[in-house]
Amino acid sequence: MEYLPLFHNLQGRLVLVVGGGEIALRKARLLSEAGARLRVVAPQIEPQLETLVEQGGGECLVRGYQSADLNDTQLVIAATDDQALNAQVSADAQARQLPVNAVDAPQLCTVIFPAIVDRSPLMIAVSSGSHAPVLARLTRARIETLFPHSYGRLAQLAKRFRDKVKAAFPQINQRRVFWENVFQGDIAERIFAGQDEAAERLLERRLAEQAGQGYQGEVYLVGAGPGDPDLLTFRALRLMQQADVVLYDRLVAPAIIDLCRRDAERIYVGKARAEHAVPQEQINQLLVDLARQGKRVLRLKGGDPFIFGRGGEEIEELAANGVAFQVVPGITAANGCSAYAGIPLTHRDHAQSVRFVTGHRKDGSTDLPWNDLVAPGQTLVFYMGLVGLADICAGLISHGRDENTPMALVQQGTTSNQKVLIGTLKTMPQLVENTEIKPPTLLIVGEVVQLHDKLKWFKPEQVESGAGGVL
């Protein structure tokens, strides 16, 4: 993150604008709308700019720039077509530790002007860090279509009731839930329909009905998918933004965790084979305890919580303790990784069924129902099978599966680090031994694997290729 977005209160504060032309006028208009008092310095100043400054109680100095012009200012704008002068203004401002913006010269800026969607008091700012201003403008245009001007009236309603709600709900979690219900329910719909007075009456009634009531906590069991943030569901994103506490495991990509509410408490409860940061029983109890504190708890799991994710164990504990919960399915690793590897799990010519298998059991063994796994016409997908890979291949072969059956290992599927290792039941253990593998991985066994070369479409940024090896 090159710039930290901040909103600057300029009401009644003095801002220096060096420059008197069209560019300075555009900046001055924006600053005036924010309530700033302007000091404009330039040998020549456009009449419109002079009028704007006079109306705002500022001053125009028709002369060249002097370093003393920085006195008493809160923000400095260099808006001339003289790059040397802009550089001097920037250097003087930075020497005084004043924020400075030099138009079209990001190297001289300590602050930049974003593209703004104004729904006062709701403000949305978009910036590309001056690297792609057209993209920022197009993004702003898209946001404009998503947020009608009535959002400003909704924000004004919240402003009028802010103190009343704070008095009625002493805890911040209670206030947050109340306002989320307001902004996503029938009160907001009345504002959008132009029925502002009806919305205000309804808000008064809801506040009187709910004041002082405690909030019952809830747990959101959410599947984060196999790694690509674009594969999250809309519902998952909504709940990720609502949660007060986030419990996440090792398989959840950092880019997905970043989509959670920024001020939410984050607790790592990751598990690797035979290495648990937090025992499962403790996780179950933690979910119960946090919900009983009135918190909305997000249990974020890689893939789908009900496919080898122990989600069933967790909600059993919640149900036994009377804790409310929701379950949001995610794209499981089998679906995501196979799709991004160009390996269909079923195909009329190759596989009429698919079977998901865990590579090791609760006791750490690989004692699997081998006779069922060697049936023809099916695809096998092994989760957590890397450590027991040699045993899996040997077990399938010894129970009748052809040693030349195609097999794929997908590493960090759906991400920019995805790699696909292609072999057979006979050759895969040696291929893995000769290749640096970074978990998480998924194993796919069956005739459908041979379609990989023809159907592979995903081209991650980091790809290695080799004969009969990593693709």
C-alpha positions as CSV (number, residue, x, y, z in Angstrom):
1,M,0.0,0.0,0.0
2,E,1.8,3.1,-1.2
3,Y,-0.7,5.6,0.3
4,L,-2.8,5.5,3.4
5,P,-6.3,6.9,2.6
6,L,-7.3,9.6,5.1
7,F,-10.0,12.2,5.1
8,H,-8.8,15.7,5.9
9,N,-11.0,18.2,7.8
10,L,-10.4,21.5,6.1
11,Q,-13.3,23.5,7.5
12,G,-12.1,27.1,8.0
13,R,-8.4,26.0,7.6
14,L,-6.0,27.9,5.4
15,V,-4.7,26.1,2.2
16,L,-2.1,27.6,0.0
17,V,-2.5,27.2,-3.8
18,V,0.4,28.2,-5.9
19,G,-0.8,28.9,-9.4
20,G,-3.6,31.0,-11.0
21,G,-4.7,29.1,-14.0
22,E,-7.2,26.4,-15.0
23,I,-5.5,23.7,-13.0
24,A,-5.4,25.8,-9.9
25,L,-9.1,26.7,-10.4
26,R,-10.1,23.0,-10.4
27,K,-8.2,22.3,-7.2
28,A,-9.6,25.5,-5.6
29,R,-13.2,24.5,-6.3
30,L,-12.7,21.2,-4.6
31,L,-11.0,22.7,-1.6
32,S,-13.7,25.3,-1.3
33,E,-16.4,22.6,-1.3
34,A,-14.6,21.1,1.6
35,G,-14.8,24.4,3.5
36,A,-11.2,25.5,3.1
37,R,-10.1,29.1,3.2
38,L,-7.7,29.7,0.3
39,R,-4.5,31.7,-0.2
40,V,-3.8,31.8,-3.9
41,V,-0.4,33.1,-5.1
42,A,0.5,33.7,-8.8
43,P,1.6,36.5,-11.0
44,Q,-1.7,36.2,-12.9
45,I,-4.9,34.8,-11.4
46,E,-8.0,34.0,-13.5
47,P,-11.1,36.1,-12.6
48,Q,-13.1,33.0,-11.7
49,L,-10.5,31.9,-9.3
50,E,-10.3,35.4,-7.7
51,T,-14.1,35.4,-7.3
52,L,-14.1,31.9,-5.7
53,V,-11.3,32.9,-3.2
54,E,-13.1,36.2,-2.3
55,Q,-16.4,34.4,-1.7
56,G,-14.6,32.0,0.7
57,G,-13.0,34.7,2.7
58,G,-9.5,33.9,1.4
59,E,-6.8,36.1,-0.2
60,C,-5.2,36.4,-3.6
61,L,-1.5,37.5,-3.8
62,V,-0.8,38.6,-7.3
63,R,3.0,38.1,-7.4
64,G,5.5,35.3,-7.4
65,Y,5.7,32.6,-4.7
66,Q,7.6,33.2,-1.5
67,S,8.4,30.6,1.2
68,A,6.6,32.8,3.7
69,D,3.4,32.1,1.9
70,L,3.4,28.7,3.7
71,N,2.9,30.5,7.1
72,D,-0.2,29.3,9.0
73,T,-1.3,26.9,6.2
74,Q,-2.5,23.3,6.7
75,L,-2.1,22.0,3.2
76,V,-0.1,23.1,0.1
77,I,-1.0,22.7,-3.6
78,A,1.5,23.4,-6.3
79,A,-0.5,23.9,-9.5
80,T,1.7,25.7,-12.0
81,D,3.1,24.6,-15.3
82,D,6.6,25.4,-14.0
83,Q,8.1,22.1,-12.8
84,A,11.0,23.8,-11.1
85,L,8.7,26.1,-9.1
86,N,6.5,23.1,-8.2
87,A,9.6,21.3,-6.9
88,Q,10.6,24.3,-4.8
89,V,7.1,24.6,-3.3
90,S,7.1,20.9,-2.5
91,A,10.6,21.0,-0.9
92,D,9.6,24.1,1.2
93,A,6.4,22.4,2.3
94,Q,8.1,19.1,3.3
95,A,10.8,21.0,5.2
96,R,8.0,22.4,7.4
97,Q,6.3,18.9,7.5
98,L,3.2,20.3,5.6
99,P,1.3,17.9,3.4
100,V,1.8,18.9,-0.3
101,N,0.3,18.0,-3.6
102,A,2.0,18.9,-6.9
103,V,-0.3,18.5,-9.8
104,D,0.9,15.8,-12.3
105,A,4.1,15.2,-10.3
106,P,3.6,12.3,-7.9
107,Q,7.3,12.3,-7.0
108,L,6.8,15.7,-5.4
109,C,3.6,14.7,-3.5
110,T,3.2,13.6,0.1
111,V,-0.6,13.6,-0.5
112,I,-2.7,13.0,-3.6
113,F,-6.2,13.8,-4.6
114,P,-8.4,10.8,-5.1
115,A,-11.4,10.4,-7.5
116,I,-14.4,11.2,-5.3
117,V,-17.9,9.9,-5.1
118,D,-19.8,12.5,-3.0
119,R,-22.8,11.3,-1.1
120,S,-22.2,13.7,1.8
121,P,-21.8,12.9,4.5
122,L,-20.9,9.6,2.9
123,M,-17.7,10.0,0.9
124,I,-16.0,7.4,-1.3
125,A,-12.5,8.0,-2.5
126,V,-10.7,6.0,-5.2
127,S,-7.0,6.3,-6.1
128,S,-4.4,4.4,-8.1
129,G,-1.6,6.2,-6.4
130,S,-1.2,8.5,-9.5
131,H,-0.1,5.5,-11.6
132,A,-3.4,4.9,-13.5
133,P,-5.7,8.0,-13.1
134,V,-7.9,6.9,-15.9
135,L,-8.5,3.6,-14.2
136,A,-9.4,5.4,-11.0
137,R,-11.8,7.6,-12.9
138,L,-13.5,4.6,-14.5
139,T,-13.7,2.9,-11.1
140,R,-15.3,6.0,-9.7
141,A,-17.8,6.0,-12.5
142,R,-18.8,2.4,-11.8
143,I,-19.2,3.2,-8.1
144,E,-21.4,6.1,-9.0
145,T,-23.9,3.7,-10.5
146,L,-23.9,1.5,-7.4
147,F,-24.6,4.2,-4.9
148,P,-27.6,6.5,-5.8
149,H,-27.7,10.0,-4.3
150,S,-30.2,8.8,-1.8
151,Y,-27.3,7.3,0.1
152,G,-26.4,10.8,1.2
153,R,-29.9,11.2,2.8
154,L,-29.5,7.9,4.5
155,A,-26.2,9.0,6.0
156,Q,-27.8,12.3,7.1
157,L,-30.5,10.2,8.9
158,A,-27.8,8.3,10.7
159,K,-26.1,11.5,11.6
160,R,-29.2,12.9,13.3
161,F,-29.8,9.7,15.3
162,R,-26.2,8.9,16.1
163,D,-26.2,10.2,19.7
164,K,-29.6,8.6,20.5
165,V,-28.5,5.2,19.3
166,K,-25.2,5.5,21.3
167,A,-27.3,6.3,24.4
168,A,-29.6,3.4,23.8
169,F,-26.9,0.8,23.1
170,P,-23.9,1.2,25.4
171,Q,-21.9,-1.6,23.7
172,I,-20.3,-1.0,20.3
173,N,-21.3,-4.4,19.0
174,Q,-25.0,-3.7,19.8
175,R,-24.8,-0.4,17.9
176,R,-23.1,-2.0,15.0
177,V,-25.8,-4.6,14.6
178,F,-28.6,-2.0,15.0
179,W,-27.1,0.2,12.3
180,E,-26.5,-2.7,9.9
181,N,-30.1,-3.7,10.2
182,V,-31.1,-0.1,9.5
183,F,-28.9,0.3,6.4
184,Q,-29.9,-3.1,5.0
185,G,-33.6,-3.2,5.9
186,D,-36.9,-1.4,5.3
187,I,-35.8,1.9,6.8
188,A,-33.2,2.3,4.1
189,E,-35.7,1.2,1.5
190,R,-38.0,4.0,2.5
191,I,-35.1,6.5,2.0
192,F,-34.4,5.1,-1.4
193,A,-38.1,5.5,-2.3
194,G,-38.0,9.1,-1.2
195,Q,-40.1,8.5,1.9
196,D,-37.7,10.3,4.3
197,E,-40.3,11.2,7.0
198,A,-41.7,7.6,7.1
199,A,-38.1,6.3,7.4
200,E,-37.4,8.6,10.4
201,R,-40.6,7.6,12.1
202,L,-39.8,3.9,11.6
203,L,-36.3,4.5,13.0
204,E,-37.7,6.2,16.1
205,R,-40.0,3.2,16.7
206,R,-37.3,0.6,16.2
207,L,-35.0,2.5,18.6
208,A,-37.7,2.6,21.3
209,E,-38.5,-1.1,20.8
210,Q,-34.9,-2.4,20.9
211,A,-33.2,0.1,23.3
212,G,-31.4,-1.8,26.1
213,Q,-31.8,-5.2,24.6
214,G,-28.8,-7.5,24.5
215,Y,-27.6,-9.0,21.3
216,Q,-27.5,-12.8,20.9
217,G,-24.2,-13.9,19.3
218,E,-24.0,-16.0,16.2
219,V,-21.4,-18.1,14.4
220,Y,-20.9,-18.0,10.6
221,L,-19.3,-21.2,9.3
222,V,-18.0,-20.0,5.9
223,G,-16.2,-21.8,3.2
224,A,-13.3,-19.7,1.8
225,G,-12.8,-21.7,-1.3
226,P,-9.5,-23.1,-2.6
227,G,-7.5,-19.9,-2.7
228,D,-8.7,-17.5,-5.4
229,P,-10.6,-14.6,-3.7
230,D,-12.8,-14.3,-6.8
231,L,-14.4,-17.7,-6.0
232,L,-16.0,-16.5,-2.8
233,T,-19.8,-16.3,-2.7
234,F,-21.6,-13.0,-2.3
235,R,-23.0,-14.3,1.0
236,A,-19.6,-15.2,2.3
237,L,-18.3,-11.7,1.5
238,R,-21.3,-10.1,3.3
239,L,-20.8,-12.1,6.5
240,M,-17.0,-11.6,6.4
241,Q,-17.7,-7.9,6.5
242,Q,-20.1,-8.2,9.5
243,A,-18.1,-10.5,11.8
244,D,-16.6,-9.1,15.0
245,V,-14.2,-12.0,15.4
246,V,-12.5,-14.2,12.7
247,L,-11.2,-17.7,13.4
248,Y,-9.2,-18.8,10.3
249,D,-7.1,-21.8,9.5
250,R,-3.9,-22.5,7.5
251,L,-5.6,-23.1,4.2
252,V,-7.2,-19.7,4.0
253,A,-5.3,-17.4,1.6
254,P,-4.1,-14.1,3.0
255,A,-5.8,-12.2,0.2
256,I,-9.1,-13.7,1.5
257,I,-8.5,-12.8,5.1
258,D,-7.8,-9.2,4.0
259,L,-11.5,-9.1,2.8
260,C,-12.7,-9.5,6.3
261,R,-13.7,-6.4,8.3
262,R,-10.5,-4.6,9.1
263,D,-11.3,-3.9,12.8
264,A,-12.4,-7.5,13.5
265,E,-10.3,-9.5,15.9
266,R,-8.4,-12.2,14.1
267,I,-7.5,-15.5,15.7
268,Y,-5.3,-18.1,13.9
269,V,-6.4,-21.7,14.7
270,G,-4.5,-23.4,11.8
271,K,-4.0,-27.1,11.6
272,A,-1.5,-29.1,9.7
273,R,-1.0,-32.8,9.7
274,A,-0.2,-33.8,13.3
275,E,0.4,-30.1,14.2
276,H,-2.5,-28.2,15.6
277,A,-2.1,-24.6,16.6
278,V,-5.3,-25.0,18.6
279,P,-6.9,-28.4,19.3
280,Q,-10.2,-29.0,17.7
281,E,-12.0,-29.3,21.0
282,Q,-10.7,-26.0,22.0
283,I,-11.8,-24.4,18.8
284,N,-15.3,-25.7,19.3
285,Q,-15.4,-24.3,22.8
286,L,-14.0,-20.9,21.7
287,L,-16.8,-20.6,19.1
288,V,-19.3,-21.1,21.9
289,D,-17.7,-18.8,24.3
290,L,-17.3,-15.9,21.8
291,A,-20.9,-16.2,20.6
292,R,-22.1,-16.2,24.2
293,Q,-20.3,-12.9,24.6
294,G,-22.7,-11.4,22.0
295,K,-20.2,-11.5,19.2
296,R,-20.7,-12.4,15.6
297,V,-18.0,-15.0,15.0
298,L,-16.7,-15.9,11.5
299,R,-15.3,-19.4,11.3
300,L,-13.4,-19.2,8.0
301,K,-12.3,-22.5,6.5
302,G,-10.4,-23.3,3.3
303,G,-12.5,-25.0,0.6
304,D,-15.9,-26.1,1.9
305,P,-16.5,-26.6,5.6
306,F,-18.4,-29.9,5.1
307,I,-15.8,-31.5,2.9
308,F,-13.0,-32.7,5.2
309,G,-13.3,-29.3,7.0
310,R,-14.6,-30.6,10.4
311,G,-17.5,-28.2,10.0
312,G,-19.9,-30.9,11.2
313,E,-18.0,-31.3,14.5
314,E,-18.1,-27.6,15.1
315,I,-21.8,-27.0,14.5
316,E,-22.6,-30.1,16.6
317,E,-21.1,-28.3,19.5
318,L,-22.9,-25.1,18.7
319,A,-26.2,-26.8,18.4
320,A,-25.6,-28.6,21.7
321,N,-25.0,-25.3,23.4
322,G,-28.0,-23.5,21.8
323,V,-25.8,-21.1,19.8
324,A,-27.2,-19.7,16.6
325,F,-25.2,-20.4,13.4
326,Q,-25.2,-20.2,9.6
327,V,-23.4,-22.3,7.1
328,V,-22.1,-20.9,3.8
329,P,-20.8,-23.5,1.4
330,G,-17.5,-22.8,-0.4
331,I,-16.0,-24.2,-3.6
332,T,-14.2,-27.2,-2.4
333,A,-10.6,-27.9,-3.3
334,A,-11.6,-30.8,-5.5
335,N,-13.8,-28.6,-7.7
336,G,-11.6,-25.6,-7.8
337,C,-8.2,-27.3,-8.3
338,S,-9.5,-29.7,-10.9
339,A,-11.2,-26.9,-12.9
340,Y,-8.1,-24.7,-12.8
341,A,-6.0,-27.7,-13.8
342,G,-8.2,-28.4,-16.8
343,I,-9.2,-31.9,-15.4
344,P,-12.9,-32.5,-15.4
345,L,-13.8,-34.8,-12.5
346,T,-16.5,-36.6,-14.6
347,H,-16.6,-37.2,-18.3
348,R,-18.9,-39.5,-20.3
349,D,-15.9,-41.2,-22.0
350,H,-13.8,-41.6,-18.9
351,A,-15.5,-41.4,-15.5
352,Q,-19.2,-41.7,-14.5
353,S,-18.6,-41.0,-10.8
354,V,-16.2,-39.2,-8.5
355,R,-15.1,-40.0,-5.0
356,F,-13.5,-37.7,-2.4
357,V,-11.1,-39.5,0.0
358,T,-9.0,-38.2,2.9
359,G,-5.4,-39.2,2.6
360,H,-5.1,-40.0,6.3
361,R,-7.6,-40.9,9.0
362,K,-8.0,-39.4,12.4
363,D,-5.4,-41.8,13.8
364,G,-2.9,-40.9,11.0
365,S,-3.2,-44.1,9.1
366,T,-3.9,-44.6,5.4
367,D,-6.1,-47.7,5.9
368,L,-8.6,-47.1,3.1
369,P,-11.4,-49.1,1.6
370,W,-9.2,-50.2,-1.3
371,N,-11.6,-52.6,-3.0
372,D,-14.1,-49.7,-3.4
373,L,-11.5,-47.3,-4.7
374,V,-10.3,-49.6,-7.6
375,A,-13.7,-49.8,-9.3
376,P,-13.6,-48.8,-12.9
377,G,-15.2,-45.6,-14.3
378,Q,-14.5,-43.4,-11.3
379,T,-12.3,-40.5,-10.5
380,L,-10.5,-40.4,-7.1
381,V,-9.6,-37.1,-5.4
382,F,-7.4,-37.4,-2.3
383,Y,-7.3,-34.6,0.2
384,M,-4.2,-34.4,2.6
385,G,-2.6,-37.2,0.6
386,L,0.9,-35.9,0.1
387,V,2.5,-37.5,3.1
388,G,0.9,-40.9,2.3
389,L,1.3,-40.6,-1.5
390,A,3.6,-43.7,-1.8
391,D,1.2,-45.8,0.3
392,I,-1.8,-44.6,-1.7
393,C,-0.3,-45.5,-5.0
394,A,1.0,-48.9,-3.8
395,G,-2.4,-49.6,-2.2
396,L,-4.3,-48.9,-5.3
397,I,-2.0,-50.9,-7.5
398,S,-1.9,-53.9,-5.1
399,H,-5.7,-54.0,-5.1
400,G,-6.1,-54.1,-8.9
401,R,-5.8,-50.6,-10.2
402,D,-3.6,-50.4,-13.3
403,E,-0.2,-49.0,-12.5
404,N,-0.4,-46.8,-15.6
405,T,-3.5,-45.1,-14.4
406,P,-3.0,-41.3,-14.9
407,M,-2.5,-39.2,-11.8
408,A,-2.1,-35.5,-11.1
409,L,-0.8,-33.6,-8.1
410,V,-2.2,-30.0,-8.0
411,Q,-0.2,-27.6,-5.8
412,Q,-1.8,-24.4,-4.4
413,G,-4.6,-24.7,-6.9
414,T,-6.4,-21.6,-8.3
415,T,-3.6,-19.3,-7.1
416,S,-0.7,-17.7,-8.9
417,N,1.5,-20.4,-7.4
418,Q,-0.4,-23.2,-8.9
419,K,1.6,-26.1,-10.3
420,V,0.3,-29.4,-11.8
421,L,2.5,-32.5,-11.7
422,I,1.3,-35.2,-14.2
423,G,2.3,-38.9,-13.8
424,T,0.9,-42.3,-13.2
425,L,0.3,-44.4,-10.1
426,K,3.7,-46.0,-10.8
427,T,5.7,-42.9,-11.5
428,M,4.1,-40.2,-9.2
429,P,6.0,-41.1,-6.0
430,Q,9.4,-40.6,-7.8
431,L,8.2,-37.4,-9.5
432,V,7.3,-35.9,-6.2
433,E,10.5,-37.0,-4.6
434,N,12.4,-35.1,-7.4
435,T,10.2,-32.0,-7.2
436,E,10.0,-29.3,-4.6
437,I,6.3,-29.4,-3.5
438,K,4.7,-26.7,-1.4
439,P,1.4,-27.6,0.3
440,P,-1.5,-27.5,0.1
441,T,-1.8,-30.2,-2.5
442,L,-4.6,-32.3,-4.0
443,L,-4.2,-35.7,-5.8
444,I,-6.5,-36.7,-8.7
445,V,-6.5,-40.3,-10.0
446,G,-8.3,-41.5,-13.1
447,E,-8.5,-41.5,-16.8
448,V,-9.8,-37.8,-16.8
449,V,-6.3,-36.7,-15.9
450,Q,-5.2,-37.4,-19.5
451,L,-7.4,-34.5,-20.6
452,H,-5.1,-32.0,-18.8
453,D,-2.9,-31.3,-21.8
454,K,-5.8,-30.5,-24.0
455,L,-8.0,-28.6,-21.6
456,K,-5.6,-26.6,-19.4
457,W,-6.5,-23.0,-19.6
458,F,-5.3,-21.3,-16.4
459,K,-1.9,-19.8,-16.8
460,P,-0.6,-18.7,-13.3
461,E,2.2,-16.1,-13.1
462,Q,4.7,-18.6,-11.9
463,V,4.7,-21.7,-14.0
464,E,7.5,-24.3,-14.5
465,S,7.4,-26.8,-17.4
466,G,9.3,-30.0,-17.9
467,A,9.0,-33.3,-19.7
468,G,6.4,-35.4,-18.0
469,G,6.6,-33.2,-15.0
470,V,5.4,-29.8,-13.7
471,L,3.0,-27.8,-15.9
